[in-house]
Amino acid sequence: MKIGFLGGTGHIGKGLALRWGKNREHEIFIGSRDEERGKKAADEYTEMLQDAGYSRVVAGGDNRFAVEKSDVVVVCIPYKSVVDTIESLRDYLDSQILISPVVPMFKSEGRFDCRDSCAALDLDEASPEDVKVVSAFHTVPAKGLSDIDRPLDCDVVVCGDDENAKDVVFDLVDNIDGMRGLDGGDLSVSKFTEAMTPLLLNVSIRNDLPHPTIKFVTP
């Protein structure tokens, strides 16, 4: 699988790139608004993988580079920039699967909150018709992903309207030790999974719980 990252220089992009970069079946492409920043991040991730014993090379460039090279593109950009970024890349989007961990989140009066919108639906509306949007990874502790070989005991809710695209994302979830993918439903359900992120951040702050995540259990 060829996996690209829009805005792949942040914590979630870095963590997922490292986790999937361990797998020889995947090629990783880091994108950024600034080409040199994308290349620098790719060099950093390559060094981290090689230091951990994985002889892999990550490639980097601008966001267009990441889109053109990839079958699956992870959107790791702030909500406020999602629509403008996707619209600027429409000419280079051609049947890719877009994975959205984007959250329409803001901070006010010392707490995190969610806007009355759905990032995944906004992303879908801005994308060409042949591009399939799947939402996932909203509740994954981004910094914990970068600890390359540490299993992450957490669940990932996956939402989307195209079952084949969802199956691809489920396979990618399964590639990460300790993660379990759960089907949340169609793309409109993403508004509920997106809202989990500010909830987790507020719980973390108020209860001094570093990097909490979600695990669904049966009694």
C-alpha positions as CSV (number, residue, x, y, z in Angstrom):
1,M,0.0,0.0,0.0
2,K,1.2,3.5,-0.9
3,I,0.3,5.8,2.0
4,G,0.6,9.5,1.9
5,F,0.1,12.1,4.7
6,L,-1.2,15.6,4.2
7,G,0.4,17.7,6.9
8,G,2.4,14.7,8.0
9,T,4.9,16.6,10.1
10,G,2.6,16.6,13.3
11,H,2.2,14.0,16.0
12,I,-0.6,11.9,14.4
13,G,1.1,11.9,11.0
14,K,4.5,11.0,12.5
15,G,3.1,8.2,14.7
16,L,1.0,6.6,11.9
17,A,3.9,6.9,9.4
18,L,6.3,5.2,11.8
19,R,3.8,2.4,12.6
20,W,3.0,1.6,9.0
21,G,6.6,2.3,8.0
22,K,7.6,-0.8,9.9
23,N,5.7,-2.9,7.4
24,R,7.6,-3.7,4.2
25,E,4.3,-3.9,2.3
26,H,3.8,-0.2,2.7
27,E,5.5,2.8,1.0
28,I,5.2,6.1,3.1
29,F,5.1,9.6,1.6
30,I,5.1,12.7,3.9
31,G,3.5,15.9,2.7
32,S,3.6,19.4,4.0
33,R,2.7,22.9,2.8
34,D,6.4,23.4,2.7
35,E,8.3,20.9,0.5
36,E,11.5,21.2,2.5
37,R,9.7,20.6,5.8
38,G,8.1,17.5,4.3
39,K,11.5,16.2,3.2
40,K,13.0,17.0,6.6
41,A,10.3,15.1,8.5
42,A,10.7,12.1,6.1
43,D,14.4,12.0,6.8
44,E,13.7,12.1,10.6
45,Y,11.2,9.3,10.4
46,T,13.6,7.2,8.2
47,E,16.3,7.6,10.9
48,M,13.9,6.7,13.7
49,L,12.8,3.5,11.8
50,Q,16.4,2.5,11.0
51,D,17.5,3.2,14.6
52,A,14.8,0.8,15.7
53,G,16.0,-1.9,13.4
54,Y,13.7,-1.3,10.4
55,S,15.7,-0.7,7.2
56,R,13.0,1.5,5.6
57,V,13.1,4.8,3.7
58,V,10.3,7.4,4.0
59,A,10.0,9.9,1.2
60,G,8.9,13.5,1.7
61,G,7.8,16.6,-0.2
62,D,4.9,18.9,-0.5
63,N,1.2,17.9,-0.1
64,R,0.8,17.5,-3.9
65,F,3.7,15.0,-3.8
66,A,2.1,13.0,-1.1
67,V,-1.3,12.9,-2.9
68,E,0.1,12.0,-6.3
69,K,2.2,9.1,-4.9
70,S,-0.4,7.5,-2.8
71,D,-3.4,5.1,-2.9
72,V,-4.4,6.1,0.7
73,V,-4.0,9.6,2.0
74,V,-4.3,10.5,5.7
75,V,-5.5,14.0,6.3
76,C,-3.5,15.4,9.3
77,I,-4.3,19.0,9.0
78,P,-6.3,21.3,11.3
79,Y,-10.1,21.5,10.7
80,K,-10.0,25.1,9.7
81,S,-7.7,24.3,6.7
82,V,-9.4,21.0,5.5
83,V,-11.7,22.4,2.8
84,D,-9.2,24.9,1.4
85,T,-6.4,22.2,1.3
86,I,-8.5,19.6,-0.4
87,E,-9.9,22.0,-3.0
88,S,-6.4,23.1,-3.8
89,L,-5.5,19.5,-4.5
90,R,-8.6,18.4,-6.4
91,D,-6.7,18.1,-9.7
92,Y,-4.3,15.6,-8.2
93,L,-6.9,13.5,-6.3
94,D,-7.8,10.4,-8.4
95,S,-9.6,7.5,-6.7
96,Q,-7.6,7.6,-3.5
97,I,-9.0,6.7,-0.1
98,L,-8.9,9.7,2.3
99,I,-8.6,8.8,6.0
100,S,-9.8,11.6,8.3
101,P,-8.8,11.8,11.9
102,V,-9.7,15.5,11.7
103,V,-11.7,17.0,14.6
104,P,-13.6,20.4,14.4
105,M,-12.3,21.2,17.9
106,F,-11.6,24.5,19.7
107,K,-10.5,25.5,23.2
108,S,-12.5,28.0,25.2
109,E,-12.4,29.0,28.9
110,G,-10.0,26.2,29.7
111,R,-11.8,23.3,28.1
112,F,-12.0,21.7,24.7
113,D,-15.2,21.7,22.7
114,C,-16.5,20.5,19.3
115,R,-18.1,22.7,16.7
116,D,-21.5,21.9,15.4
117,S,-20.1,20.3,12.2
118,C,-18.6,17.1,10.9
119,A,-15.1,17.2,9.5
120,A,-15.4,14.0,7.6
121,L,-18.6,15.1,5.8
122,D,-16.9,18.5,5.0
123,L,-13.9,16.6,3.6
124,D,-16.2,14.4,1.6
125,E,-18.1,17.3,0.1
126,A,-14.8,19.0,-0.9
127,S,-13.4,15.9,-2.6
128,P,-14.0,14.6,-6.1
129,E,-16.7,11.9,-6.5
130,D,-14.2,9.1,-7.1
131,V,-12.4,9.8,-3.8
132,K,-13.7,7.8,-0.8
133,V,-13.5,9.3,2.6
134,V,-13.3,7.1,5.8
135,S,-13.0,8.5,9.3
136,A,-10.8,6.9,11.9
137,F,-8.1,7.3,14.6
138,H,-9.8,10.2,16.5
139,T,-9.2,8.6,19.9
140,V,-5.7,7.3,19.4
141,P,-3.0,9.0,21.6
142,A,-0.9,10.6,18.9
143,K,2.3,10.8,20.9
144,G,2.0,7.1,22.0
145,L,2.1,6.1,18.3
146,S,5.7,7.3,18.0
147,D,6.9,4.7,20.6
148,I,7.3,2.4,17.6
149,D,7.2,-1.1,19.2
150,R,4.8,-0.4,22.1
151,P,1.5,-2.2,21.6
152,L,-1.5,0.2,21.9
153,D,-4.4,-1.4,23.7
154,C,-7.2,0.6,22.1
155,D,-10.1,0.5,19.7
156,V,-10.5,2.6,16.6
157,V,-14.0,3.4,15.3
158,V,-14.1,3.4,11.5
159,C,-16.9,5.2,9.6
160,G,-17.6,5.5,5.9
161,D,-20.1,5.1,3.1
162,D,-18.0,2.8,1.0
163,E,-17.5,-0.7,2.4
164,N,-14.4,-1.6,0.3
165,A,-12.7,1.6,1.4
166,K,-13.6,0.8,5.0
167,D,-12.1,-2.7,4.6
168,V,-8.8,-1.1,3.5
169,V,-8.8,1.1,6.6
170,F,-9.6,-1.9,8.9
171,D,-6.6,-3.7,7.4
172,L,-4.4,-0.7,8.2
173,V,-5.7,-0.6,11.8
174,D,-4.9,-4.3,12.2
175,N,-1.3,-3.5,11.1
176,I,-0.7,-1.6,14.3
177,D,-0.1,-3.8,17.4
178,G,-2.8,-3.7,19.9
179,M,-5.4,-1.8,17.9
180,R,-8.8,-3.1,17.0
181,G,-11.0,-1.6,14.4
182,L,-14.8,-1.4,15.0
183,D,-17.4,-0.4,12.5
184,G,-19.2,2.7,13.5
185,G,-21.5,3.0,10.5
186,D,-21.8,5.4,7.7
187,L,-19.8,8.7,7.3
188,S,-22.4,10.8,9.1
189,V,-21.7,8.9,12.3
190,S,-18.2,10.5,12.3
191,K,-19.6,13.5,14.1
192,F,-20.0,11.3,17.2
193,T,-16.5,9.8,17.0
194,E,-15.0,13.3,16.4
195,A,-16.6,14.5,19.6
196,M,-14.8,11.9,21.6
197,T,-11.5,13.7,21.1
198,P,-12.3,16.8,23.1
199,L,-14.0,14.6,25.7
200,L,-10.8,12.6,26.1
201,L,-8.7,15.8,26.4
202,N,-11.0,17.2,29.0
203,V,-10.9,14.0,31.0
204,S,-7.1,13.9,30.7
205,I,-6.7,17.5,32.0
206,R,-9.3,17.3,34.9
207,N,-8.1,13.9,36.1
208,D,-4.4,14.0,35.4
209,L,-4.6,11.0,33.0
210,P,-1.9,11.1,30.4
211,H,-2.9,10.0,26.9
212,P,-6.3,8.3,27.6
213,T,-8.0,6.4,24.8
214,I,-11.1,4.3,24.2
215,K,-11.6,0.6,24.6
216,F,-15.0,-1.1,24.2
217,V,-15.6,-4.1,26.5
218,T,-18.5,-6.4,27.3
219,P,-19.3,-7.2,30.9
